[in-house]
Amino acid sequence: MPLSEFAIIKQYFQRDFKGDSVILGPGDDCALVKTPFKEGQCQALSMDTLVAGVHFPVDTNPADVGYKSLAVNLSDLAAMGAKPIWFSLALTLPDVDADWLALFSSGLYSLAEQYELPLIGGDITKGPLSITIQIAGVVESSLALRRDGAKEGDKIFVSGALGDAAVGLTLLNGSAPEFSAPSYRHRDNLKYLKARLDRPSPRVSLGLELINVASSCIDVSDGLLADLSHLCGRGSLSDRSSLGCKGSLGTEIYFEQLPLSAELRAYFEDSQLSELEKAKLVLASGDDYELCFSAPEERREEVAAAASKAGVPVTLIGKFTEAGSIRCIDANGEMLDLQHLGFRHF
């Protein structure tokens, strides 16, 4: 006989740890949480849904699904400079699979425990596999990192490396001959790129250090160009016309300065991809979950200090310009002509 909803909660999602802010966790009609805010603090809330076959391949290891479901929400808090305090989980399952649940919860809690982050409640229903997490954090109201603070002349930075997850997914799908996994000789690099897809690194520590340093910030989930457009004040790059819309900042991004992992560079050297195809993967693909942020020129040393303290590499990739286009310049000084600008949800 399949486990009931409450049996699933008790067996896989009820842990002793509750954290300082939780009075009552999973198992009742509501969670009870304290409001442990100091004067001037506010609550930062975010919610993300991951759907099987859309946001992760259906055969992804359940432990990786659990890990990533929480990681993408932590990344949102990182982009606001918020400290995580709790999360809730809504889990829709096609059936009750004890092995899947055991792996999923182990991946979920492996990341939650890194941040001493309690699960306070949620819901379990029957249907096509999807995972929705709501997460809460705290941040000083006046110091929260936002998307709307960039100014002309501010430098643009990005954390970590870009493009790994996009190539990992393409290799996994085997969607083109040059991406065929069996033909790729660097097996360890392939494992690394897939791991970057399945287990992104939320940059919470960096977000906390960028308080009072960054003028704007966003996490890179839909692709660098698409997400950078929000910092420019132009909304989302849903079509090419928004590249040159008026009344917003422009950018100059230098492709040769974009941070690429050694594993991705090795793959690109072996692949048959053109330079433009490589650029599309790095600039216009999602799942990086790095932070893209701006800071005035005079704060470059503070940016370096924040990165060092957080233990996260940060790279200067360009600058904001007066109202104009979002431009990415190649090694020859030419503007890259990208048709595909980022992940679109519809």
N, C-alpha and C positions, 0 to 999 in steps of 0.2 A: 504494500500500500504506500503510495507516495507520501512524502512528508507534507505536513500542513504548513501554511504560511508562518505560523508562530514557531513551529518546530524548526523551520529553516532559519528563522531569525536567531533562535536560541543556539542552534548548533554551529552556525557559520558567522554570525554577525554580532553576537553579544559578547563583549569583552569586559574585563574588570576595570580597565582604565577608563576614566571618565573626564579627566582633566579638571582644572580649577573652575571652569565656567559651567559645568554640567551638574545639575542636581539630580535629574532623572533621565536616563538614556533609553535605548530601544526596549519595546515591550509593552508600553502603555499607549493610551490614545494620543498623547502628546509628549514631546520631550519638555523638560523643564530646564531652562538655562538662565544663568545669572547675567546681569548686564555689568560686566566688570570694567566699565569704561572710566578712565580718569577724565577730569575736566578737559574739554577740547577734543576728546577722541570721538570717533564715530565708527559705525560698523560698516565694513565693506562686504557686499554680498554678490555672489556670482553663481550661475547655473549653466551646465553644459550637458547635452545629450549625445551619446555615442550609439549609433545604430549599426548592427551587423550588416556587412556588405556595402555600407556607405562610408563609415568612419574607420572601419577596420575589416580586414578580410575575414570571412566566416570561419576559416580554419585557424585563426590566430590562437595561440596558446592562451587558455583562460586566465592564467596568472598574469600574462602581459596585458590582457584586457582590463583586469582589475587595477593593475598598476597605472595604466595610461588613463583610465577613467578619472582617477583622482589627480594625476599629474597635470592634465589639461586645465583643471579647475585651480590648482595651486598656481599655475602659470598666470592666470588672470589676477590673482591676489598679488603676485610678484610685480605685475605691471602697474599696480597701484601703490606699491610700497607698503602693503598691509601684512600684518603678522597673522597667520592662520590660527583659528581657535576651535572650530568644529565643522563637521559636514554631515549631511543626510544623504540617503541613497534610495532611489526608486528603481527597482529592478524588474524588468519584464522578461519572463522566461517562456520559451515554447513548451517546456516540460521540466520536471524536476530530475536533474542529473547530479547525483551526489558527487561524482568525481569532478565534474565541471565546477560545481559550487565550492568544493574544497580548494581547487586551484585558484579560482577567481578570488575568493576571500583571502587566500595567502598572499596573492599579488597586491591586492588592495591594502592589506594591513602592513605589508612590508614597507610601503611608502608612508602610510599613516603614522607608523611608529617612529619613523625618522623625524617627524615633526611633532611627536607627542600629541597627535590630532585625534580626538575622539569622534566616533560615529554616534550621533544622537538619536537617530530614528530614520523613518522613511516608509517605503511601501513595496510590496511584492505582488505582481499580477501575472496572469498568463497571457501570452501573445508573442509576436515576433521579437527576437532578442534585441533589447535596447537597455541602456544604462543611463540614468539621469542622476547627477550629483549636484546638490546645492552646497556651497561652501561659504563660510563666514570668516572674516578677519577683522582686526582692529587697526586703526591708523589715525594719526592726528588729522583732524578735519582740514586744517589750513595747510598741511604739508603733503597731503595725498598726491601721488603722481597722477597726472591726467594727460589726456590727449591734446588738449587745446592750448598748451603754453609755449609752443615753439615760435621763434621769431626769426626774421630774416637775418642771415649770418650765423645762426646757431649751427654747430657741428652735429653730424649724425653719426651715431655709434650703434654697434650691434654686438651682442654677447655671443660667446661660443663659436659655432660654425654653422653654415647654411648649406642646404641641399642634400644632406645625408639621408634624411627620411624619404625625400622624394625619389631618390635613386634606389633606396632600399625597397620601396613599394613597387617601382617599375621593374626592378630585378625579380622581385617576388612574383609579380604578375606575368613575367616573361612576355610583355606586350610588344616587343620588337626583337628581331634577330640579334641585334647588338647588345640587348639587355638579357639575353638568355643565360640563366644561372649556370647551366652545365659548361658553357663556353668560357666562363670567367675563371681565370687561373688563380687569382688571389682569394682563396676561400676565407681566410681570416678577415679580410677586408669586407667581404660580402656579409659575414656574420655581424660585423660591426655596424654596417649600414642598416641592416635589418633591425638590430637592437636599438638604433637611434629612432627608428620608426615606432617600434613597440614600446620602448621605455624612454620617453623624452625626459630631459632634466629640467624641472621647473626652477627658475632662477630666483627663488624667494630671498636668499641671502643677499643677492645683488640688489634686488628691488629695495630692500630695507636700507642698504648703504647709499642708494641714490637719492634718498630723501634730502632735500636742501641742496642737491647738486644738479639733477636733471631738470630741464624745463618742460619736457613732455616725455611720455613713455607709452609703449604698447607692446603686447606680446605678439610674436610672429606666428600666427596659426594658419592664415589663408595664403601666405606667400608674402615676401618682403615688400614688393611693389604695392600690392593690394592693401596691406596693413599700414604701410608708410603713408598712403593717401589720407588716412584718418588724421595723422599728425599734421598734414598739410592743410587741413580744414576743408577738404573737398568731398567728404563722405567716402563711399566705397567706389573703387574702380570697376564698375560693372560693365563699362564699355570704353572704347578707345577715346571717345569724345571728352571724357573727364580728365584725360591726361593734360589737356591744355585749357581747362575751364578757368574763368577769371574770378577774382575775388578771393584767392587762396594763395598760399605759398607754393613756390616751385622747389625742385631739388636738383642737385647734381650728385649722382652716385657714380663712383668709379669702380667698374667691374673688377679691375685688377686688384683692388684693395679689399674685396669681399673675403671674409675668412672662410677657407675651405679646409676640411680635415685632410690629413695625409692619406687616409683611406679613400676619400673621394677623389683626390688628385690622382692617385694611382689608378683608380678605375677609369677616370677620364683619359688618362694616357693610353690605356689599353683599348678604349672604346672607339667606335667609328663615328662618334658624334661630331657634328660641326660645332664651331664656337657659338653659334646662335642657339643651337639645341642645348648646349651646356648652360648657356645663360638663362634659358627658359626654366630649366630644372632648378637652378639656384635662386632665381629672382621671382618666379611666378608659381611656385609649388608650396603647398601647405605642410603642416606637421613639424615645423622646426621647433616651435615653442621656445625660441630665444627672445630676448628683450631687444627692441629697437627703441632708442631714446635720443634725445637732443640735449645739448648743453652749450652755453656760451663759450667762446674761445678762451676766455680768461679762467674757465673752470676745468680745463683739460687736465691739469695736475690733480685736481680733486676727483675727477673721473678715474684716473689711474689709481689713485689711492683707494677709492671705493672698490674697484675691481680686485685689487690686491687683497684687501681685507676680506672680501667675499670669497676669494679663491676662484674667481670666474674670469676667463680671458675676455677682454673687450677690445674691439677694433674700430678705429675711425674710418668711415666708409664714404663720407661726403659732407654736404652742407645744404642748408635751406637757402633759397634765393627769393627774390621778389616774386610777386604773382606771375605765374607762368606755368610751364610744363614740368612734369616729373621726368627727368632725363637721366638715363644711365649711359655712361660713356665707356667705350671699350678702350683697349690698349692703344689704338691708333687715333684716339680722340674723336671717334665717330659715335653718334648716338645709336644705341641698339634699338632695332625696330621689333618690338615684341607684340605679337598679336594676342597671345594668351597672358592675362595679367594677374591671375590668381584663382584660387578655388572659389566656385560659386555654389551656394547651398541650394539654389533652384535654377 
